Amino acid sequence: MIEIRGLEAWMTALAEQELPTLNAVVREICELSENEKCRAEDLTKIILRDADLTSKVLKIANSVHYNPSFASIKTVSRAIVHLGFDNLRNITLATTLIENFLKGKPKALLIQSLARSFHAAVQAKAMVPFLDGEKKEQIFIAALLRNISELALISTGRPVVEKFIDARDQDPQAEHSLAQEYLGVDTSLLSRHLIKDWTLGDLLSEACENHVHSSAAARAVNLGNHISTYIHRGIKSAEMQKLCQQTASLCKISLEDAKKQILMMADEASVIAKIYGVDVLISALPDPALIEEKEVRTEKPEYFFQQQLNLIHKAMLAGDDMPKITQLCLAALHEAAGLARIAILVVDHKSKLLEVRYVAGRGTHLWRQKIKINLEQLHKGEMLHEFLRNQQPLWYKPSVALRDTGALHMMGASGAIFLAPLLLNKRLMAIAYADAETGAFSARQFEEFQLIVNQLNLMMRFSANS
């Protein structure tokens, strides 16, 4: 295989290869984001050209995450009205880009790079509400495509690219010199030329320039990119401490709030990957239980649970969205009530599947990717079957009476289990699950579990009526 070195050689090689990034949908959506005169009808036409894309977009639009009111969305035009133009454009671009790259059997390196880009986009988008200025609506797209040269390089299948990325991951700060050593060209320079050739937008070009006086939007794009690069080192690492401070400064929030936002978005990335149907990315996305490195509390104040409950109520009164409140609820159960592992399993009534959406606790991160329960294959007498029949809060105590855990066995618990229904108009929408791994639960924990579930049920009812 002929060695490729230098900007011109790599640009020629990439031009000769049909890359997923050149997909017409990706390029047209990027052009839409730059055109101030674009209309919802333009996006609708792009989506409707592809029946599979239309079906996927409508499924995502009807998910609880994007549609907490549970109003049925049957057309793309209705999805735009309900979700907003920017949201639907971002969903369309992300699903198209990721699915095109994932066709066939992608290498772990490509999955890792896609996960990093996806996580960067979620982190950057979270900064948008705090920013002033133009192009705020383009931040998600720009952050998603920030490392487009890396994705393009990996797609060539060249061994030298893998060697470069392996070396770069060991020392991200030496990326410039390593790129020159292995590729003969700086990846930022390559990105700028690809962005220009593929007309991917001015904000993305500005972010790649990375000037000291960049706009707030460009800084958000680069901050999201840096967070996705260093977060695996842990929130207490020197690199992440610096990035937390930069996030606090850009968003004009406290350092503690910046840290909470980054951790919440790290988990949110896995939630959204699940909703988009790209479960394969989850294993490469950060696990909050590992990166947070929680300090062990020797003593918790007696009112610690009440503090967490108060945070939930404040978020509800402030009109925060369902995903944020759900994450606060799980944090309260895990940190304040002391439940080892918690999950919200969403019911897909069409496919008759129960899928993990939100999680908390060590070892739960990959539940979203690995656990799917077919409700039509449950057998009479097993725990989940009986719970679904009664739809009442359940406390399973193996020390009192061993029971057939059936499909729940895949959760890996050998100790106590809590289950409770999340209902809307008497229809089961999801199941709240908690276990003590190998241990037991107390009566107080069962009461606190039910109290938090009641908060989620109330939130669902309010969302549906709003």
DRENTORRO-754730 format. One record per residue (C-alpha): residue number from 0; residue in one letter; z, y, x. Coordinates in Angstrom, 1 decimal. Layout:
<rs>
seq|type|pz|py|px
NUM|A|Z|Y|X
...
</rs>
This chain:
<rs>
seq|type|pz|py|px
0|M|0.0|0.0|0.0
1|I|-1.1|3.4|1.4
2|E|1.8|5.7|2.2
3|I|2.0|8.9|0.1
4|R|3.5|12.0|1.7
5|G|3.4|15.6|0.9
6|L|2.9|17.7|-2.3
7|E|-0.9|17.4|-2.6
8|A|-0.8|13.6|-2.0
9|W|1.9|13.0|-4.7
10|M|0.2|15.3|-7.2
11|T|-3.0|13.4|-6.7
12|A|-1.3|10.1|-7.1
13|L|0.5|11.2|-10.3
14|A|-2.7|12.7|-11.7
15|E|-4.6|9.3|-11.2
16|Q|-1.8|7.4|-13.0
17|E|-1.4|7.4|-16.8
18|L|2.2|8.4|-17.1
19|P|4.3|8.3|-20.3
20|T|5.2|12.0|-19.7
21|L|1.6|12.9|-20.5
22|N|2.0|11.6|-24.1
23|A|0.4|14.1|-26.5
24|V|3.5|14.4|-28.6
25|V|5.7|15.4|-25.7
26|R|3.2|18.1|-24.5
27|E|2.6|19.4|-28.0
28|I|6.3|19.7|-28.8
29|C|6.9|21.6|-25.5
30|E|4.1|24.0|-26.5
31|L|5.7|24.4|-29.9
32|S|9.0|25.4|-28.3
33|E|7.3|28.1|-26.3
34|N|5.3|29.5|-29.2
35|E|7.3|32.0|-31.3
36|K|4.7|31.8|-34.1
37|C|4.9|28.0|-34.5
38|R|5.8|26.8|-38.0
39|A|7.6|23.9|-39.5
40|E|4.2|22.6|-40.7
41|D|3.1|22.3|-37.1
42|L|5.9|20.0|-36.2
43|T|5.4|18.0|-39.5
44|K|1.8|17.4|-38.6
45|I|2.7|16.1|-35.1
46|I|5.3|13.7|-36.5
47|L|3.2|12.4|-39.4
48|R|0.3|11.4|-37.1
49|D|2.5|8.4|-36.0
50|A|3.9|6.1|-38.7
51|D|6.4|4.6|-36.4
52|L|7.7|8.0|-35.2
53|T|7.9|9.2|-38.8
54|S|10.0|6.2|-39.8
55|K|12.3|6.6|-36.8
56|V|12.8|10.3|-37.3
57|L|13.7|9.8|-41.0
58|K|16.1|7.1|-40.1
59|I|17.9|9.4|-37.6
60|A|17.8|12.3|-40.1
61|N|19.6|10.1|-42.6
62|S|22.3|8.9|-40.2
63|V|25.9|10.1|-40.8
64|H|25.8|12.0|-37.5
65|Y|23.0|14.3|-38.7
66|N|23.4|14.0|-42.4
67|P|27.2|14.1|-43.3
68|S|26.4|15.2|-46.9
69|F|24.6|11.8|-47.3
70|A|21.8|13.5|-49.3
71|S|18.7|11.2|-49.2
72|I|16.0|12.6|-46.9
73|K|12.6|10.9|-47.6
74|T|10.1|13.4|-46.1
75|V|9.7|15.1|-42.8
76|S|9.5|18.5|-44.4
77|R|12.8|17.8|-46.1
78|A|14.3|16.7|-42.8
79|I|13.3|20.0|-41.3
80|V|15.0|21.9|-44.1
81|H|18.1|19.8|-43.9
82|L|18.5|19.5|-40.1
83|G|16.7|22.7|-39.0
84|F|13.5|23.0|-37.0
85|D|15.2|22.9|-33.5
86|N|17.2|19.8|-34.3
87|L|14.3|17.8|-35.5
88|R|12.0|19.0|-32.7
89|N|14.7|17.8|-30.2
90|I|15.0|14.5|-31.9
91|T|11.3|14.0|-31.9
92|L|10.8|14.9|-28.3
93|A|13.8|12.8|-27.0
94|T|12.9|9.7|-28.9
95|T|9.2|9.9|-27.9
96|L|9.9|10.6|-24.3
97|I|12.5|7.8|-23.9
98|E|10.6|5.2|-25.9
99|N|7.4|5.8|-23.9
100|F|9.2|5.3|-20.6
101|L|11.1|2.3|-21.9
102|K|8.0|0.4|-23.0
103|G|7.9|-3.1|-21.5
104|K|10.8|-4.1|-19.2
105|P|11.9|-1.0|-17.4
106|K|13.8|-1.2|-14.1
107|A|17.4|-0.4|-13.9
108|L|16.5|2.7|-11.8
109|L|14.4|4.1|-14.6
110|I|17.1|3.5|-17.2
111|Q|19.6|5.2|-14.9
112|S|17.3|8.3|-14.5
113|L|16.6|8.5|-18.2
114|A|20.3|8.2|-19.1
115|R|21.1|11.0|-16.6
116|S|18.4|13.2|-18.2
117|F|19.6|12.5|-21.7
118|H|23.2|13.1|-20.8
119|A|22.3|16.4|-19.1
120|A|20.5|17.5|-22.3
121|V|23.6|16.8|-24.5
122|Q|25.9|18.6|-22.1
123|A|23.5|21.7|-21.9
124|K|23.1|21.8|-25.7
125|A|26.9|22.0|-26.1
126|M|26.9|25.3|-24.2
127|V|24.3|26.9|-26.6
128|P|26.8|28.3|-29.2
129|F|28.6|30.3|-26.4
130|L|25.5|31.9|-24.9
131|D|23.7|35.2|-25.5
132|G|20.1|35.9|-24.9
133|E|16.7|34.3|-25.6
134|K|15.5|30.7|-25.4
135|K|18.8|29.1|-26.5
136|E|16.9|26.8|-28.7
137|Q|14.9|25.4|-25.8
138|I|17.9|24.4|-23.7
139|F|18.0|20.7|-24.8
140|I|14.3|20.2|-24.1
141|A|14.5|21.9|-20.7
142|A|17.6|19.9|-19.6
143|L|16.0|16.6|-20.8
144|L|12.9|17.3|-18.7
145|R|14.7|18.9|-15.7
146|N|14.2|15.8|-13.6
147|I|10.7|15.0|-14.8
148|S|9.4|14.6|-11.3
149|E|12.0|11.9|-10.6
150|L|10.9|10.0|-13.8
151|A|7.2|10.4|-12.8
152|L|7.9|9.2|-9.3
153|I|9.8|6.1|-10.5
154|S|6.9|5.3|-12.8
155|T|4.6|4.9|-9.8
156|G|6.6|1.8|-8.8
157|R|6.5|2.9|-5.1
158|P|9.2|1.3|-3.0
159|V|9.7|4.5|-1.0
160|V|10.8|6.2|-4.3
161|E|13.5|3.7|-4.9
162|K|14.7|4.1|-1.3
163|F|14.8|7.9|-1.7
164|I|16.8|7.7|-5.0
165|D|19.3|5.2|-3.6
166|A|19.9|7.4|-0.6
167|R|20.1|10.6|-2.8
168|D|22.6|9.0|-5.2
169|Q|24.9|8.3|-2.2
170|D|24.7|12.0|-1.2
171|P|23.3|14.2|-4.0
172|Q|23.8|17.4|-2.0
173|A|21.4|16.2|0.7
174|E|18.6|15.7|-1.9
175|H|16.3|18.3|-0.2
176|S|16.4|16.8|3.3
177|L|16.2|13.2|2.0
178|A|13.2|14.1|-0.2
179|Q|11.5|15.5|2.9
180|E|12.4|12.4|4.9
181|Y|11.2|9.8|2.4
182|L|8.5|11.6|0.4
183|G|7.4|14.5|2.5
184|V|8.0|17.0|-0.3
185|D|10.9|18.6|-2.0
186|T|11.4|17.2|-5.5
187|S|12.1|20.7|-6.9
188|L|8.7|21.9|-5.6
189|L|7.1|18.8|-7.1
190|S|8.8|19.5|-10.4
191|R|7.6|23.0|-10.5
192|H|4.0|22.0|-10.0
193|L|4.2|19.2|-12.6
194|I|5.8|21.6|-15.1
195|K|2.9|24.1|-14.5
196|D|0.2|21.4|-14.7
197|W|1.7|19.9|-17.9
198|T|2.6|23.3|-19.4
199|L|6.2|22.2|-20.1
200|G|7.6|25.7|-20.5
201|D|8.9|28.8|-18.8
202|L|12.6|28.0|-19.2
203|L|12.1|24.7|-17.3
204|S|10.2|26.5|-14.6
205|E|13.0|29.0|-14.3
206|A|15.7|26.3|-14.1
207|C|13.8|24.6|-11.3
208|E|13.6|27.8|-9.4
209|N|17.5|28.0|-9.5
210|H|17.8|31.6|-8.6
211|V|21.1|33.4|-8.2
212|H|20.2|35.7|-11.1
213|S|18.9|33.1|-13.4
214|S|19.3|33.6|-17.2
215|A|22.3|32.1|-19.0
216|A|19.9|29.5|-20.6
217|A|18.6|28.4|-17.2
218|R|22.1|28.2|-15.8
219|A|23.1|26.0|-18.8
220|V|20.2|23.6|-18.0
221|N|21.2|23.3|-14.4
222|L|24.9|22.9|-15.2
223|G|24.1|20.1|-17.6
224|N|22.0|18.5|-14.8
225|H|24.7|18.8|-12.2
226|I|27.4|17.4|-14.6
227|S|25.2|14.4|-15.3
228|T|24.9|13.9|-11.6
229|Y|28.5|14.1|-10.5
230|I|30.5|13.0|-13.6
231|H|30.6|9.4|-12.5
232|R|32.9|10.5|-9.6
233|G|35.6|11.4|-12.2
234|I|36.7|14.6|-13.9
235|K|39.2|15.2|-11.1
236|S|36.7|15.0|-8.3
237|A|36.1|18.2|-6.3
238|E|32.5|18.4|-7.6
239|M|33.5|18.1|-11.2
240|Q|36.4|20.5|-10.9
241|K|33.9|23.1|-9.7
242|L|31.5|22.3|-12.5
243|C|34.3|22.6|-15.1
244|Q|35.1|26.1|-13.7
245|Q|31.4|27.1|-13.9
246|T|31.2|25.8|-17.5
247|A|34.3|27.8|-18.4
248|S|32.8|30.9|-16.9
249|L|29.4|30.5|-18.5
250|C|30.8|29.7|-22.0
251|K|33.7|32.2|-21.6
252|I|36.3|29.6|-22.5
253|S|39.4|28.3|-20.8
254|L|39.2|25.7|-18.0
255|E|41.0|23.2|-20.2
256|D|38.6|23.7|-23.1
257|A|35.6|23.4|-20.7
258|K|37.0|20.1|-19.4
259|K|37.5|18.8|-23.0
260|Q|34.0|19.8|-24.0
261|I|32.5|18.0|-21.0
262|L|34.4|14.8|-21.7
263|M|33.6|15.0|-25.4
264|M|29.9|15.4|-24.6
265|A|30.0|12.5|-22.2
266|D|31.0|10.3|-25.1
267|E|28.6|12.1|-27.5
268|A|25.7|11.1|-25.3
269|S|26.4|7.4|-26.0
270|V|26.8|8.1|-29.7
271|I|23.5|9.9|-29.9
272|A|21.7|7.2|-27.8
273|K|23.0|4.7|-30.4
274|I|21.7|6.7|-33.3
275|Y|18.3|7.2|-31.5
276|G|18.0|3.4|-31.1
277|V|18.0|3.5|-27.3
278|D|21.1|1.3|-26.8
279|V|19.7|0.3|-23.4
280|L|20.8|3.7|-22.0
281|I|24.5|3.3|-22.9
282|S|25.4|1.1|-19.9
283|A|24.1|3.9|-17.6
284|L|25.9|6.7|-19.5
285|P|29.4|7.7|-18.4
286|D|32.4|5.9|-19.8
287|P|35.0|8.6|-20.7
288|A|37.8|6.1|-20.3
289|L|36.9|5.7|-16.6
290|I|36.0|9.3|-15.7
291|E|38.9|11.0|-17.4
292|E|41.6|9.3|-15.3
293|K|44.3|10.2|-17.8
294|E|47.7|11.0|-16.4
295|V|50.3|8.5|-17.6
296|R|52.9|10.3|-19.7
297|T|56.4|9.0|-19.0
298|E|57.7|10.7|-22.2
299|K|55.8|12.0|-25.2
300|P|57.4|14.6|-27.4
301|E|58.4|13.2|-30.8
302|Y|56.0|15.6|-32.4
303|F|53.0|14.5|-30.2
304|F|51.2|12.8|-33.1
305|Q|51.8|15.8|-35.3
306|Q|50.2|18.0|-32.6
307|Q|47.1|15.9|-32.6
308|L|47.0|15.9|-36.4
309|N|47.3|19.7|-36.4
310|L|44.3|19.9|-34.1
311|I|42.3|17.8|-36.6
312|H|43.3|20.1|-39.5
313|K|42.3|23.2|-37.5
314|A|38.9|21.7|-36.7
315|M|38.4|20.9|-40.4
316|L|39.4|24.4|-41.5
317|A|37.1|25.9|-38.8
318|G|34.2|23.9|-40.3
319|D|33.6|21.8|-37.2
320|D|31.1|18.9|-37.7
321|M|31.9|15.3|-38.5
322|P|31.2|14.0|-35.0
323|K|33.8|16.3|-33.4
324|I|36.4|15.6|-36.0
325|T|35.8|11.8|-35.7
326|Q|36.3|12.1|-31.9
327|L|39.5|14.0|-32.4
328|C|40.8|11.4|-34.9
329|L|40.1|8.6|-32.4
330|A|41.8|10.5|-29.6
331|A|44.9|11.0|-31.8
332|L|45.1|7.2|-32.5
333|H|44.6|6.3|-28.9
334|E|46.6|8.9|-27.1
335|A|49.3|9.8|-29.7
336|A|49.7|6.7|-31.8
337|G|49.2|4.4|-28.8
338|L|46.5|2.2|-30.2
339|A|44.9|0.4|-27.3
340|R|41.3|0.2|-28.6
341|I|39.7|1.9|-31.6
342|A|36.2|1.9|-33.1
343|I|34.3|3.2|-36.1
344|L|31.8|0.6|-37.2
345|V|29.0|2.1|-39.5
346|V|27.5|0.0|-42.3
347|D|23.7|0.0|-42.4
348|H|23.2|-1.1|-46.0
349|K|19.4|-1.6|-45.5
350|S|19.7|-4.0|-42.6
351|K|23.1|-5.4|-43.6
352|L|24.5|-4.7|-40.2
353|L|27.8|-3.4|-39.0
354|E|27.3|-1.3|-35.7
355|V|29.8|0.4|-33.5
356|R|29.4|4.1|-33.4
357|Y|32.5|5.8|-32.1
358|V|35.0|4.3|-29.7
359|A|38.2|5.0|-27.7
360|G|40.1|3.0|-25.2
361|R|39.4|1.2|-21.9
362|G|36.7|-1.4|-22.2
363|T|35.2|-0.1|-25.4
364|H|32.2|1.9|-24.0
365|L|29.7|-1.0|-24.1
366|W|30.7|-2.1|-27.6
367|R|28.0|0.2|-29.0
368|Q|25.4|-1.7|-27.0
369|K|26.7|-5.2|-27.4
370|I|28.3|-5.5|-30.8
371|K|26.3|-5.9|-34.0
372|I|27.8|-7.8|-36.9
373|N|25.5|-9.3|-39.6
374|L|27.3|-8.9|-42.9
375|E|25.2|-11.7|-44.5
376|Q|26.4|-14.2|-41.9
377|L|30.1|-13.8|-42.6
378|H|31.8|-16.9|-43.9
379|K|34.4|-17.1|-46.7
380|G|37.9|-17.0|-45.3
381|E|37.3|-15.1|-42.1
382|M|39.1|-11.8|-41.7
383|L|36.2|-9.5|-42.1
384|H|34.9|-11.3|-45.1
385|E|38.2|-11.0|-46.9
386|F|38.6|-7.4|-45.9
387|L|35.2|-6.5|-47.3
388|R|36.1|-8.3|-50.5
389|N|39.4|-6.3|-51.0
390|Q|38.5|-3.1|-49.1
391|Q|42.2|-2.3|-48.5
392|P|43.9|-1.4|-45.2
393|L|44.7|-4.6|-43.3
394|W|47.3|-5.4|-40.6
395|Y|46.7|-8.7|-38.9
396|K|49.7|-10.2|-37.0
397|P|48.8|-13.3|-35.0
398|S|52.5|-13.8|-34.3
399|V|53.1|-14.3|-38.0
400|A|50.1|-16.3|-39.0
401|L|47.0|-17.2|-37.0
402|R|43.8|-16.4|-38.9
403|D|40.1|-17.0|-38.4
404|T|39.0|-13.7|-36.9
405|G|35.3|-14.8|-37.3
406|A|32.8|-12.1|-36.4
407|L|35.6|-9.9|-35.1
408|H|36.2|-12.3|-32.3
409|M|33.4|-10.6|-30.3
410|M|35.7|-7.5|-30.1
411|G|37.8|-9.6|-27.6
412|A|41.2|-9.0|-29.1
413|S|43.9|-11.8|-29.2
414|G|46.7|-9.5|-30.5
415|A|47.3|-7.4|-33.6
416|I|44.4|-5.8|-35.5
417|F|44.1|-2.9|-38.0
418|L|41.2|-2.5|-40.4
419|A|40.7|0.2|-43.0
420|P|37.7|1.3|-45.1
421|L|35.8|4.6|-45.0
422|L|34.5|5.1|-48.5
423|L|32.3|7.6|-50.3
424|N|32.2|7.4|-54.1
425|K|33.7|3.9|-53.8
426|R|30.8|2.8|-51.5
427|L|31.7|1.4|-48.1
428|M|30.2|3.7|-45.4
429|A|32.1|2.5|-42.3
430|I|35.1|0.5|-41.1
431|A|37.9|1.8|-38.9
432|Y|39.0|-0.8|-36.4
433|A|41.9|-0.9|-33.9
434|D|43.5|-3.6|-31.8
435|A|46.4|-4.0|-29.5
436|E|44.3|-6.2|-27.1
437|T|46.9|-8.9|-26.5
438|G|50.0|-7.1|-27.9
439|A|51.5|-6.2|-31.2
440|F|51.6|-3.1|-33.4
441|S|54.6|-1.3|-35.1
442|A|55.0|-0.3|-38.7
443|R|54.8|3.4|-37.6
444|Q|51.5|2.8|-35.9
445|F|50.1|1.2|-39.1
446|E|51.2|4.3|-41.1
447|E|49.6|6.7|-38.5
448|F|46.4|4.6|-38.5
449|Q|46.1|4.9|-42.3
450|L|46.9|8.7|-42.1
451|I|44.0|9.3|-39.7
452|V|41.7|7.1|-41.8
453|N|42.6|9.2|-44.8
454|Q|41.7|12.4|-42.9
455|L|38.2|10.9|-42.2
456|N|37.8|9.9|-45.8
457|L|38.6|13.4|-46.9
458|M|36.2|14.8|-44.4
459|M|33.4|12.6|-45.7
460|R|34.1|13.7|-49.2
461|F|34.1|17.4|-48.2
462|S|30.8|16.9|-46.3
463|A|29.2|15.2|-49.2
464|N|30.1|18.0|-51.6
465|S|29.2|20.9|-49.3
</rs>
